[in-house]
Amino acid sequence: MTTMTASATDLVLGVDVSAAWLDVAGWEAGSLVTRPPAGGRVTNDPAGITALLAALEAAPPGLALVEATGGWERPLVAALSAAGVPVAVVNPRFVRDFARSIGQLAKTDRLDARLLAQYGACVRPPVRPRPDAATEALQASITRRRQLTAMLVAEQNHRRLAPEPLHADIDRHLALLRADRDDLSRRIAAQVAAHPAWREQAARLRAVTGVGPLTAATLLAELPELGSLGRRQIAALVGVAPIARDSGRRRGARHCWGGRAGVRQVLYMAAVTASRHNPVLRPFYQRLRAAGKPTKVALIAVARKLLVILNALVRDQTSWQPTHQPEVAP
């Protein structure tokens, strides 16, 4: 594949991704660009992606934006990254909020591509390095295990309401799901053990009471920024930092939202264990509860403190010592 030379152009490419099509639009110097390859449509398959890359060789964009679509965007992102085009994968909610802010209520694939290009030109979202093959494989295993867990919960709920004659069929399906989930757990552990850097980091993380093998693997796969950001930044990135909702004299209740849901989920479960057994976090949780904090609020605070501790351990490459907490960056 041809690698494109880094371009000094201000052209921002927006690509709306669907299962069948890639709609492309460009934004440059404050206005829509209609010259090819912007303003076109190609198929979302190897032939279409190759055609798009060929059209970009004459004038590579300074930035390309796509929305996270649950997987349909991955071949395009991989191809653009391999060709040397900076790519930002953005949250669809942010783009839709941007559309409302400029009064664009209509929604079509072509309009969404234009909106992505304009959003990229105005906001300039950060371009994060594409994960390597091993990280992508670990991410896929963790995602699949998460899906199986959701199916298990759904089937357990179905069984509660199903007539007695159907219980045996549901039980067989539950056993199959549990076996598949156990197999994936073993595969995830093997993937971490086969990677020397992950193996060392996982041991460091798991030394903290409350952090199990799945939590450690999820942090390694889905939070590569761990250890490179300050405590406030890492908490906001994961979504365990309370967001202010104040206006005038009104002081609204703080809530956590956004961030990386998968990481936040495993951190919350780790916080439940840590609130009972961790020698540092257990008294912290008890103080919050004694001060009248609701259980979930206290557990989110424990999750945030746990994340800050893990971030500092990875940053300093030190071991967990319950009697001496690592220094945390501001």
PyMOL commands that set and color helices and strands:
alter all, ss='L'
color gray80, all
select helices_A, chain A and resi 46-56+74-82+92-101+109-123+133-161+164-193+196-206+213-222+231-238+261-277+281-290+295-316
alter helices_A, ss='H'
color red, helices_A
select strands_A, chain A and resi 12-17+21-28+31-33+40-43+63-67+87-90+246-247+250-251
alter strands_A, ss='S'
color yellow, strands_A
deselect
rebuild
show_as cartoon
